[in-house]
Amino acid sequence: MDISPDKQKLIELAHYRMPFGKFKGRYLVDLPEAYLIWFRQKGFPDGKLGNLLESILEIKINGLEPLIRKIQKDFPHH
């Protein structure tokens, strides 16, 4: 059984920027954890953005931000 994360999805997550609000333009990994927790309490947006925000919160909670930063460095966005 292959449980490794989908590489393309991780690369997309590493380079995805917040599309609105006071943190518009910031990489999701650079969003404050408190902001992500607020979203969780209020309800993540529907669709792709909500899924990505929920994923980045789990990554932050589990201390895996260096993984995302390494992906940003190793797979630069064109």
N, C-alpha and C positions, 0 to 999 in steps of 0.2 A: 504494500500500500504506500503510495507516494503522498506524503503530507507536507512536502515543501511548498512554500508560498509561491504563487504565480509571479514570476520575475517581472513581467510587464506591469502587473498591478502595483507592485512595490515601487517600480520606477515612476509610474504615474503618480502615486501617492507622494513620493519624495519631491516631485516638481509641481504639484498642484498648489495653486494660490487661492486664497480666500477671495471670492468674487464680489463681496459686498461688505458694508458695515465699516466700523472704525478700524478694522484690521485688513481692509481691502488691499489686495496686492501682496500680502505676506504669505510666505509658504505656510502650509498648515502646521508643519512641525515647529514653526516659530510662534504659533499662537500660544498665549498664556494658558496654562492648565486650568486656571480658575474660569476662564472664558469657555473652555470646552466642557467643564463640569456644569456651568450654567446652561449650556445648550442641552446637556443630558437631562437636566432637571426640567427644562421647558419643552423638550422634545426636539430631536435633531430634525433638520429639514428632510423632506421626502427625497428619494432618488439618490443619485450618485454622490452629491455633496454630503448628504447626511451620513451615508455609509463611510465616506472618507473621513469625516470629522469623528465619527465613532471609532474608526480604526486608529486614528492618530491619538485619540485619548487613551486607548488601551496601550498603545506603544509608549506613551509618556508615563502612564501609571506603572508600567513594567520596566521602566528605565532603559528602553530600547532606542531612544533618540539617536545615539551614536550610529546605529545601523542605518537609519534614514539619512543622516548626514554623510555617511560613507557612500551610500547609493548616489546622493547628489553629486559627490566628488567624482566617483568612478564612472557614472553614466550622465555626463553633462547634458542638459536640455538644449536642443538645437533651436 
